[in-house]
């Protein structure tokens, strides 16, 4: 039995080091469901309340979400999707061809760890709901460490289930999301409407007045910074920076028949982020500032709310663990993907023991996108600009080089510059993604010109010297 199961898992082919064959391409329905499922998800039960405690005003929230989510959709559709359908490679193999095996291995470890932490926060979100029937104490807003053995056991059980789904591959993840997403949307909406009377909202006419007075008041909780329109817009745009301008969704959109399927991210951004962040903010206000996803959903929608939180965590964690598994598998291609995903799931579950991942999710998401963003700029420039400059695309692959110095300098220098602005100039981390991308793009062009000229001119010089010597003799 064990041998048969292993053989079945070994037979799952995710085309980690080759283009997706035409027969395996997916229609738009797969992407509509996946983006809706991933972004009407566990994070939404956390991010909405965090906007409330950071004192966003109602007008700043609504306008910021409109602008930021639109920019995110355009980033998926115009930057990531066209490269995905032309190359049809995973992010990790595409980077290996550009950067070389040594550099991309370091990047993939960082990438996988970031994905593990994000998926871990989603496992923790689901666990806050699973623990309700067993009366397990939920983590508090300021908790950094596990607060009970019951919490650890709950997280472990949830992590096992989520990892099992991720092991089955993209097709099963997409199917799971398609089934769950429509129902979760309805629960989010129903829960928000259910608690509105508690806040004094009795009609559409007085919604805005109450929203300004009791929900998004513009006054942050003690110890939390004040967020403005720009914070909301840039966070909505760059909450998934690693996925779109960071190009992580090359691994997902490589299955798309057309690049226009990148616009299917709209289901995630407007049905998910826009609607769900607003709804969960309302739930937080009705729960008197409680931010634990399970309890606020239970208080508003009962058992349906609990189930929604559980599944919402799964639909985000599943594709995230899948991406992390691909990242590690590209470093050790001789090991089957399902075994790597199993290992990644274990690391993710251990990370989920620590509730600080959930309570500091806004800062973590911004940091993780910033760390991965420069490589997205490198892929874009290498794909579109480098050939027009008379330079070689996929330089490491073309020259059999294990380490592209131009890419390494670009990645590290961009990160140092952004962190310098953050730590020493006081620029908020939410604002660094946009200038950071352009800095990385410019650096990669400059460094590629210098590096490729050096590596191509040197052999010609040596040949010329040998020729002269042969003439002398």
N, C-alpha and C positions, 0 to 999 in steps of 0.2 A: 504493500500500500504506500509506504513512504517513498519507495523507489519510483512508483508510478506517478505520485504527486510531483516529485523532483523532475521527472521527465516532462511532465506537462508544463511546469514552470520554465524549464529550459527551452521549451518550444516557443515561448512568447518572444517574438522578434520585434524590437522597437527601432531597428535600423540606426543604431547608435553611431556607426562610422560609415554610412553610405546614404545617398539621397533616398527619400521616400519613393517607392515605386508608384506608378500611376494608378494601379489597382487599389492602393491603400488610401487614396485621398478621400477626404470627408466633405460632405455638403455643409451648407451654412448652419443647418440645424444643430450640428454638433458643437459649433462654436458659440452660437447664441445660448445654448443650454449651459455650456461650460463656463462662459464668462458670467452669466447670471448666477450660476451656482457658486462660483468662486467668490463673487463680490456681493452677493446677498448672503452674507456668511458671518462667521464668528467674530471677525474683526469689527463688523458693523455694530455689534452689541457693546463694543469697547470704545470705539472711536467717537461715536455720537455723544456718550456721556462725558468723554474727556474734553470735547468742545464746550460743553456746559460748564465744567469746573474751571476751564481756562477763561471764562468770561467773555465769550464771543457774543456780540449783539445780534439780534434777529436779522437785521438787514445785512450785516456783514456775512452772516452764515449763508443766507439764501443766495445772495449775489456772488459770493465767493465760490460756492458749490457749483453754480451754473457755469461760471467762467472756467474754473479749474477742471471740471469733468469734461467739458468740451475740448479743452486743450489735450487732455489725456487721450481721448478718443482719436483725435487727429494724429497724435504721436504714434499710437498703435497702427493706424491705417496708412499713414504716409511715410513713416520711418521704418517700422519693424516688418510689417506684412509684405511689402514688395521684395525685400531681401529674402524673407523666409520662403516665398513661393518660387523664387528664381534659383536659390541654392538648395533648398530642401534638406538642410543639414541641421543638426542640433547646434545650439549655441557653442557647446564645448568643442565639437569637432571643427566648426567654423573658426573658432579662436585658435585651435591648435595649428591649423593651416597658416594662420597669420603670424602668431606669436611664437610658435615652437613648443615642443612638448614640455620642456622644463618650466618655462614661464607660465604656461596655461595650467600646469599641475598646481602651482602655487595659487593661481587665481581660483581654480576649481575648489580647492580646499576652503578658501575664504568664502566662496560662493555657497558651497554646500553647508558650511557652518551657519551662514546667515539664513539660508532657507530652513535649516533645522530649528533655529531659534524662532523664526516666524511660525513654522508649523507647530512648534512646541507651545506657543502662545495660544494657538487654536485648539490644541488638545486640552489645555488648561481651561479655555472657555467652555468646551463641552463638559468638562469635569465639574464645573460650577453648577451645571444643570443636573448631571447624573447624581451628584451628592445630595440633592434636595430630599428625595424620598428616604434617604438613610440618615437624615439630620446631621450631615457632616458640616463642620464649621467652615464657612467660606473665607478665603483670604480677604484681608482688609486692604484699603486703598494704599497704605504705606507698608504692607508686608513684602519682604524680600525673600524670605525662606519659607519652606513648607511649615504649616501650622498644626498638622496632625498626621497620624499614621493613616487615618481614613482618607485624607486628601491624597496621599501617595498611592494607596491601593486603587483609588478611583481613577487617577491619572494613568496608572499602569494599564488598567483594563481598557480604557478608551484608546490609549496608544496602540495596543495590540490590534484592535479592530480597524483603526484607521490605516495602520501599516499594511494590514492584509489586503485592503482595497487598493492601495498604491502599488503593491507588488503585481497586481493583475494587469497593469499597463494602461496606456492612454484610453483605449477603447472603453474599458470598464469604468474608468474615472469619468469620462464624458457621459456614459449612460447613467451613472449614478447621479450626476449633476442635473441631467435633463429631467429625471424623475422627481428630484427634490425641489428644484428651483421654483416652479410655479406655486407650490404649496407654501414655501417659506415666505414668498412675497406677500401672500394673503395674510399670513400670521403676523408679519411685521405691521401691515396696515391695520389689521383688526385690533392688535394690541394697543397701538397708538390711539385709535378711536375709543377703545374701551376705557382708557384712563383720562381722557380729556375732561370729562365732567368733574373728576376729582380736582382738577386744576382750575375749574371755573369756566371751561370752554363749552358753551352750550349751543353755539351756532358758528357758521363760517364768518359771520359778521364780527364776532368778538375774538376770533382766533388770534389775530395779529396783536391786539391789545394785551391779551393774556400772555402770549409768547414773549413779548418784550418785558413784561412785568415779572413773570414767574419761571420762564424757561431759559431763554437766552437774554439774560439781563444786562450783559456788558460788564458784570462785576465778577472777577475771578475768585475762586475759593482761596483761603489762606494758604500761602506757600506756593501758589501757582502763578505763572506769568500771564499777562493779558494778551489775548489773541485778537487780531484785527482782520479786515477783509483780505489783506495780502497773505496772512498766515493761512487762512482757509483756502484761498485760491491756489497758492503754491503747494499746500499739502494735498489738496484734491488732485492736482496735476501730477505731483511727484510721489504720492503714496505708493504708486506702482512704477516708480522710475526705473527700477531694475528690470521690470518686465518689458516696457516699451522702448524708451531711449537707451536703456541698458541692454536691450536686445535679448533678454532671457526667454521671451516668448517666441523666438525663432524655433525653439524646441517644440512648441505647440502649433504655431501657425504653419510649420512646414507640411502639415497634413491638409492645409486648405487648398481647394481647387483654384481659387482666385484670390488675388491680393485684397480685393474689396471686402473680403470676409473680416479684415481687420476692423471694419466699422461695427462688427457684431459686439465689440467691446462696449458699445453704447448700452447694451442690456445690463452690463455690470456697473457702468458709471452712473446711469440715471435711474434705472430700476433698483440698482444696488446702492451705490454710495450716496447719491442724492436723497433718494427716498428713505433708505434704511438709516442713514446717519441722523436725519431729521426725526424719524420715528423713535430711534433709541434714545435720542436726547429728550424727547417727551417722556419716555418711560423713566429715565433717570430723574427728571424733575418731579414726576409723580411719586417716585420712591424716596423722595427727600434726600437726593444726592447719592444714594447707593449706586455703586458702579459695577458690582458683581453681576455678570450677565444672567446667570441662572435665576437668582432671586428676583431681579427686576422683570424678567420675562414671566416668571411664575405669578408674581403679584398682579400682572396685567392680563395674562391670557391663560393662566392655570396650567394644566398638563400639556395642552397644545403648545404653550410658550416654552415649557421645559424641553419638549421633543424638538421644537424648532431650534433652540440653542444647541442641542446635542448635534443635530444634523448640520447646522450651520458651521460648527467647528469642523466637522468631517469634510464638507465640501470645499473648504479652504485648505485644510491640511493635506488632503489626498493629492492634488496636483503639485503642492509644494514639496512634499516628500518625494514625489515622482521626479521633480526637477533636481532635487538634491541627489537622488540616486543616480541620475544621468551624469551629474557633475563628478561624482566619485568614480563611477564606472568608466568614465573617459580616462581616468588616471590609471586604472587597473583593468584594461579591456579584456584581459584573459579570464576575469571573474564574471560570472553571469550576472545580469542586471538585477534579477530578483534577490540574489544573495546580498548584493550591495544595498539594495533598497531596505532589506531586512535590517542590516547593520545601521543604516541611516535612521530607520524608524526607532531603533533602540536608543540612539543618541538623542533623537528628538523627544522621546518620551521622558528621558532623564531631565532634559532641559525644562520640560513642562512642569516638573516638580516645583519650580521656583516661580511664584506668582508675580514677581517683579517684571517678568516678560510681558504680562498682560497690563499691569498697572502703568508701565512706562512705554506702552506700545507706540505712541506717537513719535517719541524721540528715537526709538529703535528703528521704526520703519524709515524715517528720514535718514538715519545714519547708514542703514543697510543699502538703500538706494544710492546714496552718495558714494559708497565704497565700490559698487559695481558699475556705476555710470560711465567712468572713463573708457572701459572696454567696449561699451556700446558705441561711443563716438569713434573709437578705433575701427570697429567693424564697418560703420557707415562710410567713413573716409576711405578705408581700404577698398570698399566695394564700388564707390562712385567716383571718387576724386583721384586716388592714386594712379589709375591707368591713364587718366587725362593729362597727368603731369609727366608721363613717360617713365613712370616707375613701376615696379612689379607688385601686383596684388598677391596675396597669399605667399608672402615673401619666405616664410620659414619652410613651407612645403616646396616651393620652387627651388630653393637653394639647399634643401636638406639640413637646415639649421635648427638646432634644438632650442635656440634662445634668440628672440628678436629684441635687440637692445633698444631700438626706437620705441617699440611698444612698452617695454619695461619702464623706460624713463618717463614716457607719457603718463602711464598709470600712477606711478609713485609720485611724480612731481605734481600732478593734478590734485592728488589727495592731500599732499603736504600743503599746497597753496590754499585749498578749501578749509582745511583744519586750522591753518594759520589765521584765516579770516574769521573763523568761528571762535577760536580761543583767545586771540590777541586783539582782534579788531571788533569783537562783539557782534559780528553778523550772524543772525539766527540761522541755524542749520537748514531750516525750511527754504531759505532763499538761495542756497548755494548750488543747487542742481543745474540751473540754467546757465550761469556764467561758467560753472565747472565744465559743462559739456563743450562749450565753445573754446575754452582753454585747452581741453584735451584734444579737440579736433585740430586746432592750430599747432599745438606741440607735435602731434603725430606727423603732420605734413612736414614741418621743419626737420624733425629728427629723422624721418624717412629719407629726405633728400640728402642729409649729411651721412647717414649710415649706409644707404644703398650706394651712394657715390664712392664711399670709402671701400666697400666690399667688392665693388665691380672694377674700380680703377686699379686696385692693388695687384690682382692677378695679371692684368695687362702690363703693368710695370715690370713684373718679374719675367714675363714672357719676352718682353723687349730686351731685358738684360741678357737673358739666355741666348737670344738670337744674335746679339752683338758679340757675345763670347764665341759662339760657333763660327761667326764670320772671321774673327781674329785667328782662329785656329785653322 
